[in-house]
Amino acid sequence: MTKHKIELNVTLDADKMPEHIDWIAPGGGQDTPKPAKSFLLSLWDPSEKTALSIDLWTKRMMVDEMNDFFFQTMMSLAKTYENATTNQELAEELRTFAHGFKRKADEKMMKDQESNQ
């Protein structure tokens, strides 16, 4: 059996807010620390039959980046769900939702920018 390690490092400021995030996965081809502005980690606890999650983002993560991050994450979840369950119909529903989410997020960004001018 081969084990691989994925390491996340979070640097906090004086107020314990994430200031810097980096990650490394030597067994998976990422041999040097790579910076990130955000991460979502979900784990399935089989004994409790519940999802556990850690969601962090740095102070420098912009709203437009968060919108893109969520859109891309939802698209990735749809692909993973489809691969794991072969349920194309529900995967497509998630993709449709993700596209609607992205459209509405972009519209709100434009509206907010217009009102700030």
Buried (B, 14 or more C-beta within 10 A) or exposed (E): EEEEEEEBEBEEEEEEEBBBBBBBBEEEEEEEEEEBBBBEEEEEEEEEEEEEEEEBBBEEBEEEEBBBBBBEEBBEBBEEBBEEEEEEEEBEEBBEEBEEBBEEBBEEBEEEEEEEE
